[in-house]
């Protein structure tokens, strides 16, 4: 309907060249009121122009004159038409940029191009917390003094005396007043922050689902990239926790961050560290996502055990089935260890088994959204202020939009996926 005033103005301008008297101009306005009542449902044929019988007696002659001019005037009133109906190629999702070019269910038509529909209003953790609910503390103070200026792309920050780098993905059309969740994304053993950004379609995700993504780069001093194994001393692990603290502090200082919606996600080695961070910094995290990760058992194995933090946080625990093995780590066993620890502590979690070994999980995203939109939605659906062990999925079920059908709630609840798999990564 936004173009109707412009159309009326153009038609009025055309008529002004043909009529000179004030009386006829007044009649023209009345007739236009008849012809433009539904500006986007008109047809460009003379038969749909107002008939003289529909006008008052003193306007009948003028209406008849206008009807004789219909071929020219209808074209001006309806500059773009499909199957005899006026359409707006700039804003109509059924005719976006041309006839019958239909946008997806989660897309909108913007200047003739189908674009992902912004989802800020659908983010559960952006809602106001219930009265009396426990909220996340303010982020920790930056250990380096004054935070450097951050921008989308590569950034450097000093943390515990070391210069560390990370990528920051920011919505391209960020609004000054936008309040955004934050997700930290820790890369795999042979990967990098840039590799995660590209393979995870992260920029497309932050643009469409409205969040900030922080992608840390490994320091490069550890054989497994991140400090999760029993050979990594507590000081080195605390150094990496402090690195997380400093990134969160400086991102929060520059952007409007929703402190109740801060999540961590990792893949393989990055997931093994995410599972350590989830217990070591649970006081700042609202949720965590472990993609082929897990924990060890006390006194047994290569990976450190779960730390049993006071704050309960929901997790999505995903792996590739019994053959999800890389180097010396069985990720099914490690993920089971994490599940049992989470269950003993009263945490909510999803179990997802894609049965593609140590490979990329085959997700089928909603049309118009990025590949792993369902993972990010899990983070948005679990704000910090949920009661311990609670989840909206307990009442409403796992949402079908984005999250796989092969996920379930709790231990041994998944419906292991069958079908074609991508090539395993290890």
ChimeraX attribute file (.defattr): number of C-alpha atoms within 10 A of each C-alpha:
attribute: neighborCount
match mode: 1-to-1
recipient: residues
	/A:1	9
	/A:2	8
	/A:3	12
	/A:4	16
	/A:5	12
	/A:6	11
	/A:7	17
	/A:8	19
	/A:9	12
	/A:10	15
	/A:11	18
	/A:12	15
	/A:13	11
	/A:14	14
	/A:15	17
	/A:16	14
	/A:17	8
	/A:18	10
	/A:19	12
	/A:20	10
	/A:21	9
	/A:22	9
	/A:23	9
	/A:24	15
	/A:25	16
	/A:26	11
	/A:27	16
	/A:28	21
	/A:29	14
	/A:30	14
	/A:31	22
	/A:32	16
	/A:33	12
	/A:34	15
	/A:35	18
	/A:36	18
	/A:37	11
	/A:38	12
	/A:39	19
	/A:40	18
	/A:41	14
	/A:42	20
	/A:43	21
	/A:44	25
	/A:45	15
	/A:46	16
	/A:47	10
	/A:48	13
	/A:49	24
	/A:50	19
	/A:51	16
	/A:52	18
	/A:53	12
	/A:54	12
	/A:55	17
	/A:56	12
	/A:57	10
	/A:58	9
	/A:59	18
	/A:60	17
	/A:61	14
	/A:62	16
	/A:63	24
	/A:64	17
	/A:65	11
	/A:66	21
	/A:67	19
	/A:68	12
	/A:69	13
	/A:70	20
	/A:71	14
	/A:72	13
	/A:73	21
	/A:74	20
	/A:75	16
	/A:76	16
	/A:77	24
	/A:78	22
	/A:79	13
	/A:80	17
	/A:81	20
	/A:82	15
	/A:83	10
	/A:84	13
	/A:85	15
	/A:86	20
	/A:87	24
	/A:88	25
	/A:89	23
	/A:90	17
	/A:91	20
	/A:92	23
	/A:93	23
	/A:94	19
	/A:95	22
	/A:96	23
	/A:97	20
	/A:98	18
	/A:99	16
	/A:100	14
	/A:101	17
	/A:102	17
	/A:103	20
	/A:104	18
	/A:105	12
	/A:106	16
	/A:107	19
	/A:108	22
	/A:109	24
	/A:110	17
	/A:111	14
	/A:112	18
	/A:113	20
	/A:114	24
	/A:115	18
	/A:116	23
	/A:117	18
	/A:118	15
	/A:119	13
	/A:120	18
	/A:121	10
	/A:122	13
	/A:123	21
	/A:124	18
	/A:125	24
	/A:126	19
	/A:127	11
	/A:128	8
	/A:129	16
	/A:130	10
	/A:131	6
	/A:132	7
	/A:133	11
	/A:134	13
	/A:135	18
	/A:136	19
	/A:137	12
	/A:138	11
	/A:139	19
	/A:140	16
	/A:141	15
	/A:142	19
	/A:143	16
	/A:144	15
	/A:145	8
	/A:146	10
	/A:147	18
	/A:148	15
	/A:149	12
	/A:150	17
	/A:151	13
	/A:152	15
	/A:153	13
	/A:154	16
	/A:155	15
	/A:156	14
	/A:157	20
	/A:158	18
	/A:159	20
	/A:160	15
	/A:161	10
	/A:162	12
	/A:163	10
	/A:164	17
	/A:165	19
	/A:166	19
	/A:167	22
	/A:168	22
	/A:169	22
	/A:170	23
	/A:171	19
	/A:172	13
	/A:173	8
	/A:174	14
	/A:175	8
	/A:176	8
	/A:177	8
	/A:178	14
	/A:179	18
	/A:180	28
	/A:181	27
	/A:182	27
	/A:183	25
	/A:184	22
	/A:185	26
	/A:186	28
	/A:187	27
	/A:188	24
	/A:189	15
	/A:190	12
	/A:191	16
	/A:192	18
	/A:193	21
	/A:194	18
	/A:195	14
	/A:196	20
	/A:197	21
	/A:198	12
	/A:199	11
	/A:200	17
	/A:201	16
	/A:202	25
	/A:203	21
	/A:204	22
	/A:205	24
	/A:206	25
	/A:207	22
	/A:208	23
	/A:209	26
	/A:210	24
	/A:211	29
	/A:212	27
	/A:213	25
	/A:214	26
	/A:215	28
	/A:216	25
	/A:217	20
	/A:218	23
	/A:219	13
	/A:220	9
	/A:221	9
	/A:222	12
	/A:223	10
	/A:224	18
	/A:225	21
	/A:226	26
	/A:227	30
	/A:228	27
	/A:229	21
	/A:230	16
	/A:231	11
	/A:232	16
	/A:233	11
	/A:234	12
	/A:235	10
	/A:236	14
	/A:237	19
	/A:238	15
	/A:239	16
	/A:240	20
	/A:241	17
	/A:242	18
	/A:243	21
	/A:244	19
	/A:245	19
	/A:246	23
	/A:247	27
	/A:248	23
	/A:249	18
	/A:250	21
	/A:251	21
	/A:252	18
	/A:253	18
	/A:254	13
	/A:255	16
	/A:256	15
	/A:257	20
	/A:258	18
	/A:259	25
	/A:260	28
	/A:261	28
	/A:262	27
	/A:263	31
	/A:264	27
	/A:265	28
	/A:266	24
	/A:267	24
	/A:268	25
	/A:269	25
	/A:270	29
	/A:271	29
	/A:272	31
	/A:273	32
	/A:274	30
	/A:275	29
	/A:276	24
	/A:277	24
	/A:278	29
	/A:279	20
	/A:280	18
	/A:281	16
	/A:282	22
	/A:283	18
	/A:284	23
	/A:285	27
	/A:286	29
	/A:287	28
	/A:288	30
	/A:289	29
	/A:290	25
	/A:291	29
	/A:292	32
	/A:293	29
	/A:294	32
	/A:295	28
	/A:296	24
	/A:297	15
	/A:298	11
	/A:299	10
	/A:300	10
	/A:301	15
	/A:302	16
	/A:303	24
	/A:304	23
	/A:305	24
	/A:306	23
	/A:307	15
	/A:308	15
	/A:309	14
	/A:310	11
	/A:311	18
	/A:312	25
	/A:313	30
	/A:314	29
	/A:315	27
	/A:316	23
	/A:317	25
	/A:318	25
	/A:319	32
	/A:320	24
	/A:321	21
	/A:322	15
	/A:323	14
	/A:324	23
	/A:325	20
	/A:326	16
	/A:327	6
	/A:328	8
	/A:329	17
	/A:330	18
	/A:331	27
	/A:332	23
	/A:333	19
	/A:334	22
	/A:335	24
	/A:336	20
	/A:337	18
	/A:338	23
	/A:339	26
	/A:340	15
	/A:341	19
	/A:342	22
	/A:343	15
	/A:344	10
	/A:345	16
	/A:346	15
	/A:347	20
	/A:348	22
	/A:349	24
	/A:350	22
	/A:351	23
	/A:352	29
	/A:353	27
	/A:354	26
	/A:355	22
	/A:356	25
	/A:357	25
	/A:358	26
	/A:359	20
	/A:360	20
	/A:361	21
	/A:362	17
	/A:363	17
	/A:364	17
	/A:365	18
	/A:366	18
	/A:367	15
	/A:368	19
	/A:369	23
	/A:370	24
	/A:371	20
	/A:372	21
	/A:373	25
	/A:374	21
	/A:375	19
	/A:376	23
	/A:377	18
	/A:378	25
	/A:379	28
	/A:380	26
	/A:381	22
	/A:382	26
	/A:383	30
	/A:384	30
	/A:385	20
	/A:386	22
	/A:387	12
	/A:388	16
	/A:389	17
	/A:390	18
	/A:391	20
	/A:392	13
	/A:393	15
	/A:394	11
	/A:395	8
	/A:396	8
	/A:397	11
	/A:398	19
	/A:399	15
	/A:400	11
	/A:401	14
	/A:402	22
	/A:403	21
	/A:404	22
	/A:405	17
	/A:406	16
	/A:407	22
	/A:408	20
	/A:409	17
	/A:410	19
	/A:411	15
	/A:412	15
	/A:413	14
	/A:414	19
	/A:415	15
	/A:416	18
	/A:417	19
	/A:418	11
	/A:419	8
	/A:420	9
	/A:421	15
	/A:422	12
	/A:423	11
	/A:424	15
	/A:425	13
	/A:426	11
